[in-house]
Amino acid sequence: MTRVDFYLTSEINAQEILRLACRVLEKAYEQNCQVYVLAESMIQANQLNDLLWTFRDVSFIPHQLVGESLPIPPPIQIGCDIEQSPTQEVLLNLQKNIPENFDQFQRIIEIVPNDESFHQHALEHQQFFEAHTCEIHRHDLRKK
């Protein structure tokens, strides 16, 4: 059964959303997870790639853009085409669409910005995943 985690944030700024993605990726890396980040575009993929290099002064999150050839692929792969995704256990979905082959992942993470249109997408995604008997978890990071 696929687990789906929704992270509801008070942020709407694209850069802050990517910073949250970095925190999520850092946690996944610390838990020895293999993650594929499905970016909205190559621009966003490159922005996240750059941010991961400078995210923390005292830590490093091994990552690469899909298509870069390293002798040993790092645990975090970033791309914008689900068809190019290597076999990973976790999907961090930054796109508004649900990938057709979502069930190849043990876990899916979605970040939900504080915007009504994103909340609507998240609700639709949650209903879809529930209909496919996924285990749903919501993490409300909004300031109370």
C-alpha positions in Angstrom: 0.0 0.0 0.0 1.4 3.4 -1.0 1.6 6.0 1.7 0.8 9.6 0.7 2.0 12.6 2.9 0.5 16.0 2.3 2.6 18.9 3.8 0.3 21.9 4.2 2.4 25.1 4.4 1.6 28.7 5.1 4.0 29.7 2.3 3.1 30.7 -1.2 6.5 32.0 -2.4 8.0 29.5 -4.9 11.5 29.8 -3.3 10.1 29.0 0.2 8.3 26.0 -1.2 11.6 24.7 -2.6 13.3 25.4 0.8 10.6 23.2 2.4 11.3 20.6 -0.3 14.9 20.7 0.7 14.0 20.1 4.4 11.8 17.1 3.3 14.6 15.7 1.2 17.1 16.1 4.0 14.9 14.1 6.3 14.3 11.4 3.6 18.1 11.3 3.1 18.7 10.9 6.8 16.3 8.0 6.7 18.2 6.4 3.8 15.4 6.8 1.4 15.8 6.8 -2.4 13.8 9.8 -3.7 12.7 10.9 -7.1 11.7 14.6 -7.2 9.1 15.2 -10.0 9.5 19.0 -10.7 7.0 21.1 -12.6 9.7 22.1 -15.2 13.4 21.9 -15.9 13.6 25.5 -14.5 12.2 24.3 -11.2 14.4 21.2 -11.3 17.5 23.4 -11.8 16.4 25.8 -9.0 16.0 22.9 -6.6 19.3 21.4 -7.7 21.1 24.7 -7.0 19.3 25.2 -3.7 20.3 21.8 -2.5 24.0 22.7 -2.9 23.6 25.7 -0.6 20.7 24.7 1.6 22.7 24.1 4.8 26.2 25.1 5.7 26.8 22.0 7.8 25.3 19.2 5.7 25.2 17.8 2.2 22.3 16.1 0.5 23.7 13.9 -2.4 21.6 14.6 -5.5 21.7 15.0 -9.2 19.5 15.9 -12.1 18.2 12.9 -14.1 20.5 12.4 -17.0 23.7 13.4 -15.2 26.1 10.4 -15.1 27.8 9.8 -11.9 29.5 6.4 -11.3 27.2 5.8 -8.3 23.9 7.6 -8.6 23.0 9.6 -5.5 19.8 8.8 -3.5 18.1 12.0 -4.6 17.2 12.2 -8.3 15.5 15.4 -9.8 13.6 15.5 -13.0 10.4 16.7 -14.6 9.3 13.6 -16.5 8.0 10.6 -14.5 8.9 8.3 -17.5 12.6 9.1 -16.8 12.4 8.3 -13.1 14.8 5.8 -11.9 13.5 3.1 -9.5 13.1 5.0 -6.2 11.0 4.2 -3.2 9.8 7.8 -2.6 8.3 10.3 -5.0 8.3 14.0 -4.0 5.7 15.3 -6.5 5.9 19.1 -7.2 3.6 18.9 -10.2 -0.1 19.6 -10.1 -0.9 16.2 -11.8 -0.9 12.8 -10.3 1.6 10.6 -12.2 0.0 7.6 -13.9 2.5 5.2 -12.4 2.2 6.5 -8.8 1.8 3.0 -7.4 5.5 2.1 -8.3 6.4 4.2 -5.2 6.1 3.1 -1.6 5.6 6.7 -0.5 4.5 9.9 -2.2 5.0 13.4 -0.7 3.1 16.5 -1.9 3.7 20.0 -0.7 0.6 22.1 -0.6 1.2 25.9 -0.7 -1.2 28.3 1.1 -3.3 29.1 -2.0 -6.9 28.1 -2.8 -6.1 26.5 -6.2 -3.4 24.4 -4.6 -5.7 23.4 -1.8 -8.3 22.3 -4.4 -5.6 20.2 -6.2 -4.6 18.6 -2.9 -8.2 17.7 -2.1 -8.6 16.1 -5.5 -5.3 14.3 -5.0 -6.4 13.1 -1.6 -9.7 11.8 -2.9 -7.9 10.0 -5.8 -5.4 8.4 -3.5 -8.1 7.3 -1.0 -10.0 5.7 -3.9 -6.9 3.8 -4.7 -6.6 2.6 -1.0 -3.5 4.6 -0.2 -2.6 5.5 3.4 -3.1 9.2 3.8 -1.2 11.5 6.2 -1.6 15.2 6.5 1.1 17.4 8.1 -0.2 20.9 8.9 2.8 23.2 9.0 0.8 26.4 8.8 1.3 28.9 11.6 -1.6 28.8 14.0 
